[in-house]
Amino acid sequence: MSLVGIAAKRIVTCDVSRATPDNPLAVVEDAAVLYDEHSISWIGPRAAAADKVPIIDYGDRVVTPGLIDAHTHSAWAGSRHDEYALRMAGADYRAIAAAGGGILSTYRAVTAASEETLALELAARLRRMAELGVTTVEVKSGYGLEPDGERKQLRAIARARADASLPSVVATYLALHALPESARGSRDYYVLRASTSMVQEVAQQKLAQFVDAYVDEKAFTVDEARLVCEAARRAGLGVRLHIGQFADIGGAQLCAEVGARSADHLEHIDASGIDALAKSGTLATLLPVASFTLRQDPPPVAAFREAGVGMVVASDANPGTAPTESLPLAMALSVPMYGLTPTEAILGATRNAALSLGLAGHGVSRPRGTLASGARADMVVWDLPHELAILQPWGAPKTHLVLRKGRPIAGSAHSR
């Protein structure tokens, strides 16, 4: 692919080197971006670009970095519509789980499904995510629970990672998600196996880049999750953790202790936990669709902001508590529900999301989440006049063209 260019009225670069207090998203007006399949080579005035390479001018549309969904459980089978109806009628999520529903319901569906089925269903979801402007998706295992089921999920995720027509996939081995029925009398052995031999196997076979654990009341303890984190660090894998969704049991301090990239959920976290995240540089990944579904109060966003904790916005796409595939919906909800500013919501699904996945920052080749010279050519041309319009809850795709590594993967122009 030779050097080409696109131009538009507003290029939202999210480039920290261009940002100012008056222009925090580093928007360049009446501008063009030149790129090839490797990276962006130039951003500048639209008029100057015409002398360099062929330019496609998209007029009054807005261009942003490709969105990055940094927390999803999108490799699954089955349906939990009955549980959703129960929760909407007031049933408690943890009571449903204790009765064999919740995660265990999806575990049974994943156990019954073939690897081929899981891969096909994941690919279909990723294609729909691409239509919504998403170019990179973190996908967790965690519904296999048993070693064979986890391997099957991770192999299905690996198929999606190999498909260049889909958003890029970052795989996470969710080692501790729930205790299967078969392990009820051998919890210690289950935790030890998940956090030692399985982590080592996943790393050796390059099935994931991160490990995760669900650290919460009635889930897994800090000490149990620490075994996973320590095994991950020995194996050269990154760490991200579910913490504080229902209770604060010290998960934030564990994130800081083990150098986690991301602490996710955080509806319950105290001042010492916020301070620990701020000092460690661990980002807070916010999941407003799950809060909406579970009717929870929001995380302490103002306290995160004051402490300097970077914030990520993600969909939490899963069949139970966040039955959505829409990162733009999560972004839209994060403003009225969580109190994020529009700028924070957009950065939370671009630059900060990339940082949480190790795809941006010092020393990263072809970073994502920004439009800048040397960054990967992941871009979205929106059928919208301004970046603020992305935060309106459209309930439908508003993408004109979605580029991954400079190649179209979605959008109304791509489908013609």
SULNORVEN-V815511 format. One record per backbone hydrogen bond with DSSP energy under -1.0 kcal/mol. NH is the residue of the N-H (numbers start at 1). CO is the residue of the C=O. If there is no record, write none. Layout:
NH/CO  NH/CO
This chain:
4/35  5/54  6/33  7/56  8/31  9/59  10/61  11/28  12/63  13/26  14/25  18/15  19/15  20/23  26/23  28/11  30/9  31/8  32/44  33/6  34/42  35/4  36/39  40/375  41/34  42/34  44/32  46/30  49/45  52/49  53/49  56/5  58/7  61/58  62/384  63/10  64/380  66/378  67/133  68/349  69/136  73/317  84/80  85/81  86/82  87/83  88/84  89/85  90/87  91/86  96/92  97/93  98/94  99/95  100/97  101/96  104/101  106/102  107/103  108/104  109/105  110/106  111/107  112/108  113/109  118/114  119/115  120/116  121/117  122/118  123/119  124/120  125/121  126/122  127/123  128/124  129/125  130/126  131/127  133/130  134/129  135/67  136/67  137/168  138/69  139/170  140/72  141/172  146/144  150/146  151/147  152/148  153/149  154/150  155/151  156/152  157/153  158/154  159/155  160/156  161/157  162/158  163/160  166/163  168/135  170/137  172/139  173/210  175/173  175/212  183/180  184/181  186/183  190/186  191/187  192/188  193/189  194/190  195/191  198/193  200/196  201/197  202/198  203/199  204/200  205/201  206/203  207/202  209/171  210/171  211/238  212/173  214/176  215/242  216/220  219/216  220/214  225/221  226/222  227/223  229/225  230/226  231/227  232/228  233/229  234/230  235/231  237/232  238/209  240/211  241/262  242/213  243/264  254/250  255/251  256/252  257/253  258/254  260/255  261/239  263/283  264/241  265/285  266/243  268/244  274/270  275/271  276/272  277/273  278/274  279/275  280/276  281/277  282/277  283/261  284/310  285/263  286/312  291/287  292/288  293/289  294/290  296/291  301/299  304/300  305/301  306/302  307/303  308/304  309/304  312/284  313/348  314/286  316/71  318/322  324/322  330/326  331/327  332/328  333/329  334/330  337/333  339/335  340/334  345/341  346/342  347/343  348/344  350/347  352/347  354/350  355/351  356/352  358/355  359/354  364/361  368/359  371/13  374/40  375/372  376/367  378/376  379/403  380/64  381/401  382/62  383/398  384/382  389/386  390/387  391/388  392/389  394/392  400/381  401/381  402/410  403/379  404/407  406/377  407/404  409/402  410/402  412/399  413/400  415/411
